[in-house]
């Protein structure tokens, strides 16, 4: 028992602290996003700045570029979520959770698959990137899913579950263990986020129904 404890302490002492900091801030982002908190975006901004450097350092070039994109989306997401809109009664309300149709998502996924395949070919042919096709697919779909979350589209969480599962494999192969643990947690939180947003979406639909008078 003491030997196991010693190994755990030794492993903790040798953790890459830059990656660990990025990991914790990313976790804070996704939990806050699942709860619909505006503060998710400042956490996202700092964590993605750190991950832009980390992924570039291990030649996951598309992931590095993706996190550079996240920097801008964190600013846009903060602006989008913080602005108020007028409802039919001319009252200020928060951006509401919406759901886009299945056929729309199917068409979007087909277009994204073509883009990711072309991008993967270019990365595999002209750059030293590892896992060029998988990295390109997760990047392209994550770009799209990030836009969905800034618009509070319910289905964004379903995209993230698939993206995170693929990313877990990539990060294990690259030895990014804290990030691997982070993405395992992300899968769980994405499931929680979908359930929570779905409940809010259904509740909003009920609230918008006209009240019948006797």
HELIX and SHEET records of a PDB file:
HELIX    1   1 UNK A    2  UNK A   13  1                                  12    
HELIX    2   2 UNK A   17  UNK A   34  1                                  18    
HELIX    3   3 UNK A   40  UNK A   57  1                                  18    
HELIX    4   4 UNK A   61  UNK A   82  1                                  22    
HELIX    5   5 UNK A  102  UNK A  126  1                                  25    
HELIX    6   6 UNK A  132  UNK A  150  1                                  19    
HELIX    7   7 UNK A  156  UNK A  173  1                                  18    
HELIX    8   8 UNK A  177  UNK A  208  1                                  32    
SHEET    1   A 2 UNK A  85  UNK A  86  0                                        
SHEET    2   A 2 UNK A  92  UNK A  93 -1                                        
END                                                                             
